[in-house]
Amino acid sequence: MKKYKLNIGWLYPDLMNIYGDRGNIIVLQKRCEWRGIKTEIISIDQNTNNEQLLNCDLLMMGGAQDTQQEIVGKDLEKKKQTLKKMIEDYVPGLYICGGFQYLGKYYKEASGNIINQLGILDMYTENPGDRRLIGNIAIEVDFVIANEVKQSKWVEKRKGPHGLRPQDDDDCILVGFENHGGRTILGSNIKPLGKVIYGYGSNDVSLEEGAIYKNTIGTYFHGPILPKNPELADWLIARALEKKYGSTSSSESKEKIELKILNDSIAKKAREVILKKLIKNY
């Protein structure tokens, strides 16, 4: 059996680690370990350079308070071109809340002040300042197709609070917790991560949550997201292995990695309990 190893880059672990986002790193590491895939966690912060960032096969960045994000923003400017190159080259990444917002064009504060962001993804964030979007959230999404989210058909049975309810494949449902003042609006060149069943999402108008671009995922899901949604963790791991060990020289590898199936019955049961609480007649 071929031996695999993934270098997992944890961006600013001391500054961008609110609401237990470090749990995402633990899940990625353990699900690799259970499959015999070696991992090395590489901390990317003010003391690391672009070469160390380029050595990562998979990236994760959490959220933080405004003070910490200001510090991170200054250092990210030094790494912007490298990070953009990696994202465009299909290096998988999970970016949570503030980490998600950094990838956009700008962040407009309630005062009207505009803070330029990295401009890697076609999106922007505005904070109206009237209220935060807080609470449990559930969205429908499908990770069957690599590099693309395929939205399944919507039906009227078992309606959620928005009058929508997906088909019965619960593997297409992600659950989590959101807490953000910013409203993120996607451009035409980027797709939402999923459709809101319950909660607010990236903003309280479009009923869309997060974003997916190539192998990069942005989301407002805290909690953290991966323990509750192991399919998403496996999607990231598989994309990282394909990128690193794929047989083609193309940046979008054509060789698919078949991961060993793990027993996720407890995680799925927990998700079912959450959904029964969120959605009447689920």
C-alpha positions in Angstrom: 0.0 0.0 0.0 1.3 3.4 -0.9 2.3 5.6 2.1 0.9 9.1 2.2 1.9 12.1 4.2 0.1 15.5 4.4 1.6 18.7 5.7 -1.4 20.6 7.3 -0.8 24.3 7.6 -2.5 26.0 10.5 -2.7 29.7 9.9 -2.1 31.8 13.0 -3.1 29.2 15.6 -2.5 31.6 18.5 -4.4 34.5 17.1 -7.1 33.0 14.8 -8.6 30.3 17.1 -12.0 31.3 18.5 -15.0 29.1 19.2 -12.9 25.9 19.2 -11.7 26.2 15.6 -8.6 24.2 16.6 -10.9 21.2 16.7 -10.8 21.2 12.8 -7.1 20.5 13.0 -7.6 17.6 15.4 -10.2 16.1 13.2 -8.1 16.3 10.0 -5.1 14.8 11.9 -7.1 11.9 13.5 -9.0 11.0 10.3 -5.7 10.8 8.5 -4.1 8.8 11.3 -7.0 6.3 11.3 -6.2 5.6 7.7 -2.5 5.3 8.1 -1.8 8.7 6.5 1.0 10.5 8.3 0.5 14.2 9.0 2.6 17.1 10.2 1.0 20.2 11.6 2.9 23.4 10.5 2.1 26.6 12.3 2.0 29.6 9.9 2.4 32.9 11.7 4.5 36.0 11.8 7.6 33.9 12.4 7.2 31.8 9.2 8.0 32.7 5.6 6.5 32.0 2.2 8.6 29.0 1.6 7.2 27.3 4.7 3.7 28.2 3.6 4.3 26.6 0.2 5.3 23.4 1.9 1.8 22.9 3.1 -0.6 20.5 1.4 -3.8 21.6 3.2 -4.6 24.8 5.0 -6.9 25.8 7.8 -7.6 29.3 9.2 -10.0 30.1 12.0 -11.7 33.3 13.2 -10.8 35.9 15.8 -11.6 39.2 17.4 -10.9 42.5 15.7 -7.7 43.2 17.5 -6.2 39.9 16.6 -7.4 40.2 13.0 -5.7 43.5 12.6 -2.3 41.9 13.6 -2.9 39.0 11.2 -3.9 41.3 8.4 -0.6 43.1 8.4 1.3 39.8 8.2 -1.0 38.3 5.6 0.0 41.1 3.2 3.5 39.6 3.1 2.1 36.2 2.3 -0.8 37.3 -0.1 0.8 36.4 -3.4 1.9 33.0 -2.1 -1.5 32.2 -0.7 -3.2 33.4 -3.9 -0.9 31.1 -5.9 -1.7 28.1 -3.7 -5.5 28.7 -3.9 -5.4 29.1 -7.7 -3.3 26.0 -7.8 -6.0 23.9 -6.1 -4.3 23.6 -2.7 -7.3 22.7 -0.4 -8.1 25.0 2.4 -10.8 25.7 5.1 -11.2 29.3 6.1 -13.6 30.1 9.0 -15.4 33.5 9.7 -12.6 36.1 9.8 -10.3 33.8 7.9 -13.1 33.6 5.2 -13.5 37.3 5.1 -9.8 37.9 4.6 -10.0 36.2 1.2 -12.4 38.8 -0.2 -11.9 42.2 -1.7 -12.8 44.4 1.3 -14.5 44.6 4.7 -16.8 47.7 5.2 -17.3 48.6 8.8 -20.5 49.9 10.3 -18.9 53.4 10.3 -18.4 53.2 6.6 -14.7 52.7 6.9 -13.4 50.3 4.3 -10.6 47.8 5.1 -9.0 46.3 2.0 -8.7 42.5 2.2 -6.5 40.1 0.2 -8.7 40.2 -2.9 -8.2 36.5 -3.7 -11.8 35.6 -4.0 -14.6 37.5 -5.8 -16.6 38.6 -2.8 -16.8 41.4 -0.1 -18.1 41.8 3.4 -20.1 44.6 5.0 -21.1 45.1 8.6 -24.4 47.1 9.0 -23.8 47.3 12.7 -27.5 46.7 13.6 -27.3 43.1 14.8 -25.1 40.0 14.7 -26.2 36.8 13.0 -26.1 34.2 15.9 -27.3 30.7 16.3 -27.4 27.2 15.1 -27.3 26.7 11.3 -28.0 23.9 8.8 -27.3 24.0 5.1 -27.7 21.5 2.2 -24.6 20.8 0.1 -23.1 17.8 -1.9 -19.4 17.0 -1.9 -19.7 14.1 -4.4 -18.1 16.1 -7.2 -14.5 17.2 -6.6 -13.8 20.9 -7.0 -17.5 21.7 -7.4 -20.5 21.7 -5.2 -23.5 20.1 -6.9 -26.8 21.5 -5.5 -29.5 18.8 -5.2 -33.1 19.4 -6.0 -35.4 21.0 -3.4 -38.7 19.6 -2.4 -41.6 20.9 -0.4 -41.8 18.0 2.1 -40.7 18.5 5.7 -40.4 22.2 5.3 -37.8 24.2 7.2 -38.2 27.8 8.5 -37.6 29.1 5.0 -40.2 26.8 3.3 -37.4 24.6 1.9 -36.2 21.2 2.7 -33.7 19.0 0.8 -34.0 15.4 -0.1 -33.4 12.7 2.4 -29.6 12.2 2.0 -28.4 13.7 5.3 -24.8 13.4 4.1 -25.6 16.5 2.1 -26.5 18.5 5.2 -23.9 20.4 7.3 -24.7 21.7 10.8 -22.9 24.2 12.9 -23.0 27.5 14.8 -22.7 31.0 13.4 -21.8 34.2 15.1 -20.9 37.1 12.9 -21.7 40.8 12.3 -20.4 40.9 8.7 -22.6 40.0 5.7 -20.6 38.5 2.9 -21.8 38.9 -0.7 -20.4 36.6 -3.4 -19.5 37.7 -6.9 -20.4 35.9 -10.1 -17.2 33.8 -10.2 -17.7 32.0 -6.9 -20.3 29.5 -5.7 -21.9 29.3 -2.3 -21.0 26.3 -0.1 -24.6 25.5 0.4 -28.3 26.6 0.7 -29.6 27.6 4.1 -32.2 25.2 5.7 -32.1 26.9 9.1 -30.2 30.0 10.2 -28.9 33.0 8.5 -25.8 32.1 6.4 -23.3 34.5 4.8 -25.9 37.2 4.9 -29.6 37.3 6.0 -30.9 37.9 2.5 -29.6 35.3 -0.1 -30.2 32.1 2.0 -26.7 31.1 0.9 -23.8 30.1 3.2 -20.1 30.2 2.7 -18.2 29.8 -0.6 -16.3 27.3 -2.6 -13.7 28.1 -5.2 -11.6 25.3 -6.7 -10.5 23.4 -3.6 -11.0 26.4 -1.2 -13.9 26.5 1.2 -15.0 29.5 3.2 -17.7 29.4 5.9 -19.1 31.0 9.0 -19.5 27.7 10.7 -17.9 27.6 14.1 -18.3 24.9 16.7 -16.0 23.6 15.1 -17.4 22.5 11.7 -15.4 19.3 11.0 -16.3 17.1 14.0 -20.0 17.6 13.2 -19.5 17.1 9.5 -16.8 14.4 8.8 -17.7 14.3 5.1 -16.3 17.7 4.7 -13.1 16.7 6.4 -12.7 13.8 4.1 -13.4 16.0 1.1 -10.5 18.2 2.1 -8.2 15.2 2.8 -9.0 13.6 -0.5 -8.4 16.8 -2.5 -5.1 17.3 -0.7 -3.9 13.7 -1.6 -5.0 14.1 -5.2 -3.1 17.3 -5.5 0.0 15.9 -4.0 0.1 12.4 -5.3 -2.1 12.6 -8.5 -0.4 11.0 -11.5 -1.0 14.1 -13.8 1.1 17.2 -13.9 -2.0 19.4 -14.1 -2.8 21.5 -11.1 -6.3 19.9 -11.2 -5.5 16.3 -10.6 -7.6 13.8 -12.5 -6.7 10.8 -10.3 -9.3 10.3 -7.5 -8.1 9.1 -4.1 -10.4 6.5 -2.5 -10.3 7.0 1.3 -10.9 4.1 3.6 -14.4 4.3 5.0 -14.6 5.1 8.7 -17.4 4.5 11.2 -19.1 7.9 11.5 -22.3 6.6 13.0 -21.9 8.7 16.2 -21.3 11.9 14.3 -24.3 11.2 12.0 -26.5 10.4 15.0 -25.4 13.7 16.7 -26.3 15.6 13.5 -29.7 13.9 13.3 -30.4 15.0 16.9 -29.4 18.6 16.1 -31.6 18.6 12.9 -34.6 17.3 14.8 -34.3 20.2 17.2 -33.9 22.8 14.4 -36.5 21.5 12.0 -40.0 20.7 12.9 -41.2 17.3 11.7 -37.7 16.4 10.6 
